[in-house]
Amino acid sequence: MQKVPMTAAGFARLEEEYKRLKSVDRPEVIVAIAEAREHGDISENAEYHAARERQSFIEGRLAELEDKISRAEVIDPATLNGKDVKFGATVTLADEETDEKATYQIVGEDEADIKDRRLSITSPLA
């Protein structure tokens, strides 16, 4: 089983999403399905089909999160040192033509967000 590297903050976000899906979103969609069933014929009930589709998404995401959480390898970037570009490293890239510089942190796949200057360790640039 392959480990999924991530920072403590990324791990906490996954756990938070998992708990929200399980304790808030799942019960809400169950209520929505029950209410849609009360409207009669479910074969032509758009509310019912939308609620079932949402339920399917939630269950799939829960399974995905359970898998990632169970395989998580939480790494503290502060404990890493050296000059190699690896997980947790903060790198500065320079455009050779404009001398424009940008700093990025190499993080786990689920933590990547280019707006926050976090690159996935699996991205070609990393």
N, C-alpha and C positions, 0 to 999 in steps of 0.2 A: 504494500500500500504506500503510495507516494505521498510524502508530507507536503503541506501547503504552507510556504513561508509567509508570515505576516507580522506586522508590528502589534503591540498590545492595543493600540487605539483601533486598528483595523479589526482585531479579534473582538473587541468590545462592541464595535458597530454591528458585526455579524450577529453576535449574541442578542443585542438589542432588537434587531430586525426580527430574529427568530421568536423572541418572547412576544413582540407586538403581533406578529402574524398568528401565533398560537393563542394568545389570550384576548386579543381584540378583534382582529380581522376574521378569524375563523368563526367565532361565535356570531359575529354580525352577518356573515354570509349564510349561516345556517338559519338565522331568523328571516333573512330576505327570501330564502328558498321556501320556507314554511308559509310566509305571507303570499308569495307568488302562487303557491299551490292552492291557496284558499280562493283565488280568483277564478277557479274553474279549470277548463280544459288546458292542460299543460302543453299539448302538442303545438298550439298556436300562441303560446304565452311568451312574449318577448322578455318580460321581466324574469320569468323562470329560467329561460335559456341564458340570459346575461348573468344571473346569480350562479348558475351551474358552471358557466365558463370561468367566473371569478373564483369559485371554489376550486376548480381544477388548477388554476394558476397558483393559488395559495398552497395547495397540497404539494404541487411540484416544487415550488420555491422552498417550502419547509424541508422536503427531502434533500434538496440541493444544499441548503444551509446545514442540516444535520451532518451531511457527508463532509463538508468543508470544516465544520467545527471539530468533528472527530479526528480529522487529519491535520489540523492546524499545528504548526510549529511556530510558536511565538518567539520572535527574536528581538532583542533590545539593541537597536542600532548603536547605542552609546557604548556597548561592550565590544564593538567591532573596531579594529584599527588596521592601519596599513594603507597602502596607496593603490590597491586593486579596486576596480569597479565591481562591486558585488552588492548583494542585498543590503539595504540600509545606507549605502554610500550616498553622499551628496556630491554631485558633480556639476561643474560649470562648463557649459558649451559655448564656444565662440564662433560666430559667423565670420569666415575668413575674408569675405568681401566687404562687410559693413562694420566689422569689429564689434558687433552687437553681442552681448553676453546674456546667457540665461542659466539659472541654477535649478537643478532638479534633484529630487531624492528618488532612489530606486526602492520600490516597495512591492508588496505582494499584488497578485492579479486583481483581487477584489478591492484593493485600496487605491488603485490607480485613478487619477483625476488630473488631466492635463491643466485644467484651470488653476488647481492648487499646486501645480508644478511637481506632481508625483507620477513617476513613470513605472509601469509594470515591469517586473523583472523578466517577463516573457516577451516584452516588446522588442522589435529589432533594434531600436535605438539604445536600449539598455545593454 
